[in-house]
Amino acid sequence: MKKLIVFLVLAFWAGQASAYTIFSLKPVNWSKVKSVDVFIAGYGEELGLQFLYSAITRAQKHDELYPDSRAQLILWAKEDGKKSDEGEIRRRGFSVIKTSRWKLSDKVIFNQLKRLPSIHSIHFFSHNAAFAGAAVQKSERIGAKNFPWDELAGKFAPGAYIFLHGCNTGFVVAPGISRITGLPVMGSLTSTDFQQLFVNDQWYHNNKGFGQYPSGLAKKKTSGPLFNESKSCWKGYCHRMMPNEHTYRGHWGYYDIGLPYYQAFCTFSNNDGEKCGRGVADAILGTTPTINKSWEDQVMDYMCPRMADPKVYETCQKVLRGESNGKFFRGKIVKCSRSNCSAEIVNGRPEKQFRGKDAGNAQMVKDFEYFMSLEKYID
């Protein structure tokens, strides 16, 4: 039992005057726990609590998929000077395990991971830079080379994977982490943004003025068909982070290649079997479609962007099924294997940019066929 609850004994680490909280959505019977899903929500700044909400929604989906064997633990990097942040967790009815005045540094994260009995998945919801990695707190970056991934060897359960929910995580960081850990790592090849559930039970990015959701359509107040039991959206149960339907253009520059879905990277030998496939299937399964969906519906939901114009999603479906060669992604499609993506790195500001040839719809059809083949790994 001591090994199962030793994670409660966490060291304080000196740092800047920020803060973090570790909590679970409900009390956990640790005597039944075989492995843990870890959700790391970065600081929000102008994005408010949306990183946190995305972690909560995904953690709830995992709780329903694995009610006894896997526990869900959320690490939240709170804002500078926000003394009320712990109250945000408590008033939502979540179980606070630890709160600290210090920053959620890479050392804190590493030591927390080392204390867990076994890890089934790690998720980062955060700002991200293509080369430097996840910005969990200001001035803190977690990438492939500046985090001791190799020292976590032996901590991962069979079928484990890592999911990097953030902008441009797939160009450098995701393949790099996969190479070090020998695990599947999911990464993005464009900007990612927050989707919310709307009253028509569809997911849409929630920015106004970009044609991302139907005019006048309201957001749901409860989770509706997402879970077995309805949850209040204000508590954080109706969000997820998904890639945009255009190549990256933002603070770090303008890329001309990308993908509208998270790519799966298995940068190790024998990556065409269960070691890669089971983790990737699990990653797709937990991406929070509505309940009672077929595997094809879930893969489509995972790969196809949603916009106010329903033809975007419909065209994507037809392309993946081989019924159309229409275009639904604004920009060139990057060519990828299960080990990496082909991108030319060129000088740019404020950092290097990614360019490349257009792989076209063939890349997406290939990925769809691979993802569809993984249904055999769904328990």
LUMKE-57209 format. One record per residue: z, x, y of N, C-alpha, C, O, CB in turn. Coordinates in steps of 0.05 Angstrom, whole numbers, plus 5000, padded with zeros to 4 digits. Each point is the difference from the previous one (the first is absolute). Glycine has a CB too. Layout:
ZXYZXYZXYZXYZXY
...
! end
This chain:
500050174976500049835024500050175025498849935020503649714955
499050595024500150185023497250085008499450025024505150144963
493749904994497350085006498549785014498250055016501950274945
500649435032498549775010500849945029498449895015501249934939
502950245053500949935027500450245018501049975023501249634957
497150635011500450245016498450005026500650145019500450114939
496849585042498449985024501649905024499250045023496849884948
506249945023501749905022501450225016500749965023499949624950
499750645014501450235013497950175013498850184988505049814979
495649965058497950135015501250205020502049935014495049674980
501850635009500950195019499049935028497849915004502350444960
501649715056499149985028498650265007500950224992503049475020
493950295003498550235008499950015030499449805013497950194945
503350245054499950035029497249955010498150084987505850245011
495849565025497449945011500249885027502249995012496049964943
499649955055499949885026501449724998500449894978495450365034
504849645011501549755001498249764995499649845017503650375015
495749774944498749774990501749874979502450055000493050145010
503549654972501649884980498349904977497649985002505849895032
497950074943498649884978501949824984502450035002494450374996
502049424987501549834983498749994972497650014998503949715042
500250284940499049974972501149734990502449955002497450554990
498449334998500949744991498249904977497950104995503949805051
499149884941498549864981499849715008501749915016499750404947
496649545027499749725009502249834989500649795012494550284990
506250004976502149854988501850204984499250224995497949365002
505350334996501750184984498650074973498649834988505549965033
496250454971498650104976502050054978502150125004494450095025
502849704947501650064976499050274989498150004984502749505006
500450715018498950274994500350074970498750194991502449945056
500449724938500250064972497449934985499650094978505349825025
493449925009497549924988497650165011497849974989504149575005
498650625026497850135014499150254984501650174992500149675052
495650174951498950234987498550195020499950244996499649484962
499450165063498750165020500149855027500849765001496150454964
502249935056500349895027497450025015498650204998506349935003
494449665014497850005019501250065027501849865009495449814964
501850535041501150095026498049935022497650074998505050304980
498349495042498349925023501150135025502349945008496649624969
499650615035500950155024498549895024497650035003503350394970
500649455045498849885024500650175024502350055007498349494973
497350555034500250185022500849865026500249755001496550544977
503749875043500749895026497749845011497750074995505550315014
497449415006497949825008498950045028497649955004504549744966
499550395049499250015028498849745009501349794997497950704999
498349515014498849765010499349804977499249775006499050495032
502049834938499349824977502449844991499849844981496850495005
505749705026502449854994500950044971500350234991498249445042
502050114953501150014973497849974978500749954977503549865041
493350234989497949944981499950204976499249924978498249885060
503350454967500250184977502249904981499649994976498850405052
503849534983502249904984499249754986500649974976502750225056
495449624981499249754988498050054977500249874979500549905064
497550424960498150064979501450114975499249944978497350165057
505650064970501650104977501549784986500149994976500350455048
500749374992501549784989498249824982500849934978502350085062
494549934971498249824985499250134973500049874980498349945063
501150454958499250134976502350034980499749964976496850295050
505949804985502350034982500649734987500850004976501150365054
497849424984500449744987498049954978500849894979501049935064
495750254961498049974979500850174975499849904978496650025057
504650324969500850164978502549884986500250014976498050405048
503649474991502349884989499349774981501249974979501450155062
495349734966499149794982498450104976500249894978499749815062
498650514964498550124978501850144979499449994976496750065055
506150074979501750174983502949925006501450165011495250234988
504349374993502649905009502450154990502150005013495749574989
502150564976502350134989499750314997501950155006499149434970
496750515015499750284993499750185024500650244998497349614960
501250045064499550175024501549895024499849765006495750384976
505950035032501349935025498350085023498350174998506249874981
495949825044498450065024502050105022501949865007494649794981
502950585023501750135020498350055025497950124998505150094966
498049705059498550045025501550195018502449975005495749574991
500550665014501150195019498649945027497650035002503450334962
500549575056498949925026500850205022502350045005497849484980
497950605027500450185022500349845026498049915011499450464966
505049595032500449825023499350145026499550245001504249534974
496150075046499150105026502250155014502449974995494549655008
502350565015501950155016501749815017499049835014497850564988
505849644995501849855017500349714994501349865015497650465019
500049584944500249724993502449954983499950004976495149965026
507350005011502549964986500149744983501549984981500750295055
496149544972500049744986498350004975499849794987501050005057
497950434950498149994978501349944973498849864983498550475042
505149764970501449934975500449704999499849884979502550575020
498249435024500349715001497549854992500149784989503350285046
494250064971497549874992499849984970498949814990498950385051
503450004945500049994970502049804990499449844983499150645016
503949535012502149834990499549705006500649844983502650545024
495749565016499549715006497849894983499749754999501950335047
496850084941497949914982501149974972498649924982498050305046
506049854968501249964974499550224980500649974976499049565032
499550715001499450224982502650164995502049985015493350045001
504750134963502450154992499850295010498550164990501949554969
501250355061500150265012501550194982502349954993497449865053
499050414946501350204984501150235017502150104994494849784969
501650195057500950225018498649975027497749935001503150384960
500749755060498850025026501050265013502350084996497449425010
498650635008500650275011499150025029498049875008501750334946
501649965062499250065027497950215001498850045021505749834994
494950264963498150235001497249914992499649784989504250535000
494349865017497349934995499350004970501250144984497650055061
499249654949499049994972498050244997497649975001502949524996
500650744999498550254999498850034972500749864981502150355054
495549994962498950064974502250094980499849954976495850185046
506450004989502350094982501549764990500849994976499550435050
500249384991501449764992498449864978501149914980501150055066
495250004959498349864981499950154973500349884979497049945059
502450444963499950164976502649974984499949964976496950365046
505449714991502649994986500549724989501349974979500450395051
497449444984500349734989498349964975501049894980500049945067
496650274954498249984976501250154977499949904977496250055053
505150284974501150164979502449864987500550054976498050365047
502949424991502449874990499349754983501849894987500750285053
495049744960499349764986499850054970499350234992498349605048
503049974943499850054971497150064991499650184984504349525010
494250165017497250044993498349855021500949795010500050264940
496850055058498449895021497449884988498650144986503350195048
497649424972497549884991497850005021497750024994505049704975
498150255056498050015022501450085026502449945004494849714973
501350485040500950075027497949895020497650054996505050364988
498349455036498249885020500850105028502449985007496849614963
498950505045500450075028498649805018497649974997502950524991
501049385029498849825020500650135027502349995010498449584962
497350555040500550165024497550075015497849954990506250234988
496349925046497850135014499250244983501650114985500049745061
495950234956499150234984497750155014498449885013502949874945
498750515038497950175010498650124975501350074981501150045063
495049914957498450074976500950274988500050024975496249735044
504550444997500750264990503150034996500950124981495050075041
505649714997502950045001501649824982502150074990497350095056
499649594949501449824983501649795015499549945023500750424945
501649515017501549775010502150085021501550194996497849594960
500750075066502050045021502349804996500049785011496550385022
505449914950502249824994501849975024500849785007499050354945
500750095062501450005026498450175019498350164991506349764987
496050065047498650175019500650304993502250074994498249575042
497550524966500150294994500550064971500350234992501449845054
498349724937500450054971497449914986499149785002505950155001
493850264982497649944985500450064970501250204993496049895048
501849734942500150054971497249994990498749794999505950014997
494450434996497350034989500150114972501949974986496350095061
499650084946499950124973501450274999501350064980494449705013
504150395028500950284999502850045014501350204995494049945005
505649665016502550045014502249834989501949935014495550185026
502449824934502149844987500250114971497950054988501349535041
503250464960500350124974499449824976501749944984501750355036
494149624979499249814979500450134972500749874981495949925050
502850474967500250134974502950004989500350024976495850275038
505849695004502850004991500949724989502249974990498850395043
497249444969500649744989498949974972500249784988499750035058
498950404943499049994973502249914981502250105001494550275009
502649454972501949894981501449765010501549874984499050584999
499249485043501449765010498449754998501049785004501350525027
495149724962498249775000499849874973499850134979497750085058
502649524963499849854975497149994991498250055016505849674998
495550224960497349974991498649785016501249785005500150374949
496249905054498649805016500650015030499249825015500749904945
501550485049500850025028497650065018498050114991506650054994
495749775040497950055020501350025028502349935003494349834968
501850335048500850025028498049865017497550024995504850424997
498649415028498249845016500550075030502349965010497649664955
498150475048500250085028498749795018497650005004502350494983
501749325023499049785017500050105029502049985014499949674954
495950465041499850105027497250095005498350014982506550135018
494549935025497350075007499150274988501550205001499149555041
497050264946498750244992501650174981500050255001497849755042
503749884939501750154981498350114977501050184986502849535026
493750204984498550084977498250245004499050114980501249435007
499450565037498250225004501250264990498650164987499549615053
504450284965501350264993502649964985500450124979497550085061
503949634970502749994990500249884972501350114983500249845064
497249814949500249874973499050184978501450034980498249535043
498050554979499150184978501850244997500450094977494949775032
505850245013501850234998502649944985500950164984497150015059
503249604963502449924987499549954970501650074983500249735060
495950084951499349944972499750264985500850024977496949565037
501150624998499650264987502750134994500350124978495449945046
506349914994502650134995501749854980501250124983498650055064
500249574955501749834983498849934974501449934981500649895060
495350184957498749914976500249704997499849894977501250545002
499249425043500349715001497649885015498850135017506249914980
494449704997498149865017501249965028502449945003495649824957
500450285060500949965028497849835014497750074999504950375002
498349345011498249825014499950085029502150045013498949594955
496650405044499750095027497849855014498149914988503750534999
498449555040498049865016497950195011500650245004502849425008
494250244994497850155011499249885027497650035008500950114946
503349735060499549905027502849925011502050064988493249785001
504750025033502549905012501149774983498549854988500150295058
504049844953501349774987501649845021500950115020499450144936
499949505039501449835019501449784984499749974976496850125061
505149754977501649804987498649734997498849905019505250335000
496149664958499149734995502449824996502050084990493750094989
503949585031502049794996498749764986497649975001505050195039
499149684948499149774986499749775020501949945015500250214941
495649725045499549785018500249734986500249994975496950305053
502949494987500549744989497949914979500549814985501850075058
495450244957498049944979500550174975498250014982498549865054
505650264963500750174977498250244996499750104978502249505000
496850495044498450244999501350225017501549955019494349774975
503650534998501050235015498050075022497650014996504850174963
498749885065498350105022501650215016502449995002495149575001
501050645007501250185020500749835024498649805006498850614978
504749665030501149815020499550095029501549935018501949954949
494550275038499350085027498249805013498149904988502450585000
500049455037498449815014497550135012500150245008504149495002
493750124992497650105014498150174984498050105012504849885027
497650064935498350174985498649844977498950124982504150275029
497249354989498849844979501350034974498849974979497050075045
506850034976501450064975501149754987500550014976500550445042
499549344996500949754988498949765015499450025024504850214959
495549545003498849775013501549915025502549995000495949874956
500250085065501249925026501749754996499249804988496950405037
506349814986501849774999501649974974501749834998495249965033
502550384949501449984975502850135002500350225011495349794964
506449855015502850105003500850164975498949974979502249635050
500950564975501250154978502049824985501349835012498150615013
500949604949501949854985502850085007500650225009496149744954
505149855034502950055004501450074975502350105000497549595039
499050244938501250074974497850134983497649985006505749644997
497650524976498250154984498149834983498150104988505350265011
497249384999498249824985499450104972501850034984496349845059
499350184951499250064972500350304993499150084978497849545025
504350545014500350294994501950054977499550174983499549935064
503249754952502150064981500849754984499249785007502550595023
499949664950500949784984501849815016500149764996499650524963
501849845060501749845018499250065029499450235007504449784960
496149785049499150035028502150165016502449964997495149605000
501450635019501750175016499349975030497749935006502750404956
501549715055499549985029498550245011500750234995503449495009
493750235011498550225011501550175020499550245002496449494990
506050145022501550165020501750214988500950195013499149415016
500650364945501650204986498350244990501050204992502149444994
494250335016498350224993498449974974499050194989504150085034
496549484968498849954974497049925002499049914980505549965004
494250175038497249915003498250215012498149935014503749614991
498750724990498450215012499050194978501150024979501649955063
495150174965499250234984498250175017498949915020501349824937
499550535036498250195014497550034983500150064977503850185044
493849714993497450034986498050145018500249995024500849594950
497050555014498050145016498349805016499749774993500250604973
498949735056498249845016497250014989499450154981503449955059
495449724971497349994990498150165017497649945002503449604981
500050685028498450195016501150284997502350034992496449605040
499750564974500950284998502150055022500349855019495350294963
506050075014502250055018499150075028498250165003504450004958
498649725059499750075028502749955013500949775003494150124997
506250325009502649975012501050265012498450175009502649474958
501650405032501350225013499050274990499750195016504349534989
495350304969499250254989497050055000499150204990504949774981
494549855041497150045003498449774989500949784999500050714997
496649584997498149794991498550124975498550195003500949625045
501250074929498750094975497649824995500049775008504450404974
493649945005497649834994499849924971498049884992499750345046
504349854945500049924972502849874994501950065013494750314974
503449464993502549874992499749814977497949994988503650065059
500749814947500049794980501849775009501950045014497350314949
500149405029501749785009502349934981501249795002494750035019
504750364961502249964981501350274994498850215005499049384975
504650415009501450244991498650124976499549864980504949975039
495050434982498750134977502250114982502250075009493750055019
503449904946501950114981499250294994497750064993503049484986
501350645024499550284995501750094976502549975000496550115049
499750044931501350124977498950284998498250054984502449504992
500550635039498950275003501350184978501550195006497849755044
500149994925501050154978498149974976498349825001506550135015
495550214964498249984977500449754984502249885001497750624997
498149424987500249764984500849755016501749854993499550444968
497549685062500749785018498449744995499949835017501350525017
497549644943498549754993501549834979498949824989496950425021
506849834986501549854980502449855011500049935024498650414944
503449625016502349835007501750135021501149855017498949974937
500350445047501750135020499249925028501749955017499150434951
496649625037499049915026499949705002501049885020496450544984
501549454976499449725001502449825002499949805014496150304961
506149965011502449825000501350005028500749795009500050304942
499550145061501250015027498349855021501049865017501150574971
495249615010498249875019500149704996500049855020497050554980
503049514975500249714995502649885012500049795012497350274946
504950085038502549915011500049995030501149825012501250384948
496450005052499850015029498549765011500749885021499550624977
497649424989498449775008501549754996500049825017495850424972
505649744988501449754993502249935020500549775005498650344947
502150095060502249955019499149975029501750005018501150254952
494649725035499049995028500249725012498949955021498150434968
504449444998500849745010497849815005499849895022503950344998
494649714960498449765003501849764994502350034993493450224993
503249515017501649764992500249994970498550134985499949635056
503650094949500549994971497849864985498449855012506650164998
495150034964498149864982497150075006498249824998505149804998
496150625011497350095004499050164976501650144987499249875063
496749974944498850174979499950295009500450065023496949554960
502350574997499850285007497750055019500250175018501949954938
495649755040497850035017500749915029499250135019497649814942
504649845041500849905027501850215014499850055024499949484959
502150595001501850205012498550255009500550125021503249704950
494450275012498450235008498349945024499850175018500149984934
498949625050498449925023501849995025499250105021497849634949
505450165027501849995023500750285009500350055024501649524959
498450614998500750285006497850155015500550165017502449844943
494649945032497750155010498649885024498850145016500750024938
500649585049498349865020501449945026502249884999495349934963
501450275060501349945026499849705007498049874993501050605022
502949435000500049725009499750015030501450145014501449704947
495449995049499649965029499849715006500049834981497650615022
502349495023499849725007497549874987500049774992502350335052
495550064955497649914988500250024969500150234990497249915051
502849644945500450024971497750144985500350074977502349515026
495150455010497850134988500550304993498850114982498249575042
504950444992500650284994501250024972499150174985501849915065
501149764944501250014974498049914978499950124978504649795043
494049884985498149904980497850214994499250034977501749505039
498250615004498050214996501150224983498750104982499249795062
504650194961501350204984500149924971499450164982503349985058
498149624955500149904972497350024986499850094977503949605037
494250235000497350004988499150294995498850064980500149515044
501750614995499350284996501450124976498750134983500649915066
503349914948501550114978499049894973500150144980503849925050
495249694970499049884975497150074995498949924980504349715026
495550525012497250084997498149785007497750014991503850294974
499449505051498349775007498750045027498449835009504549884963
497950505043498950045027500250295007501650154989499849395025
496950555004500250275011500749985030499250185016497550004950
504649615042500749955028502050215010501250154984497949365010
501450495032501850195012502449855013499649815014496550514995
506349774985502349875011502050205012502049935011497449704955
500050635031501750215011498550135023497750094997504649994959
498949945067498750125024500450314999502150105008498749475019
497150564965500050294998499050094973499449844983504450185049
496150244964499050114975502249994978502450035006494550275020
502349654950501850014977500350284990498050134994500749394993
503750585011500550274990499750014970500949824986502250275053
495750124951499750044971502550124988501050215010494149854996
506049824973502550094989499850014969498649854988503949955051
499150384950500550014971503049944997501349935020494950414970
504849674986502849954996501750255008502449994999496549694964
499750535045501550245009500050045030501950115011496950104946
499049715057499950045028497649855012498549874985503650595010
497649565031497849875014498450225014501150195010501449374996
494950404996498250205012499849955030498949815009498550234948
503950145058500049985029499650275013501350204992501749395005
495350425022499750255016502049995023500349815014494850224974
506450195014502150025021498850165024499150224997504749764969
496149895057498850125024502150015022501949845000493550004987
504250335033501850025022500049755017498049865003501350634998
503049445009500349765017502750005013501650184996495349574974
503650055047502649985014501249724994498549804999499950525037
504349674961501950225001500250164974501550204998501049545035
496050194946499950164976497249984987498349865011506750074981
494650204986497450014988499249724991501749834994499050644991
496749485014498949744993498650014972499450224990500049685059
500149874940498749984974497249875003499849785012504750194965
493550165012497349905000498950024972501150134982498250025066
498449714947498950014974497649814996499449855018505050284965
494449894994497749824994501149734990502249974991495050434997
501049405015500749734992499549964970497850014991501149825056
503350124938499749954971499249724995499249934977504250425014
496749475029499149734997501749834981502250084992493350095017
503549604985501449814983500550104972501849904986496349745041
500350564964500350104973502850114995501149984978494150135022
506050015021502750104997502049784995501850024983497050365048
501049404984501849784997499749864973501949914988498150035062
497550034941499549884974501250174978501249894981494649905037
503950474984501250184981503049984999501249984978495050335029
505149685016502949975001500949734989502049984986498150325054
498449494967500649734990499950004969501849894987496449905055
499850324947499850014970502350154988501049934979494050045025
505850255009502350154990502649845002501549984981496250455033
502849455009502449845004500149774980502149944989498050195060
497649744947499949784981500650094971501249854985495449935045
502750464964500550114973502950054994500850044977494750165025
506249795019502850064997501749764992502550034996496950335037
499449414964501649774992501550044974502149884996494549835028
502450464959501350054974502750135004501649994981493950054998
505150075044502650135005502049815012502350085004495350355001
501749325001501849815011501749884978499049864982497950035056
505750164963501849904979500649705003501449894984500750575013
! end
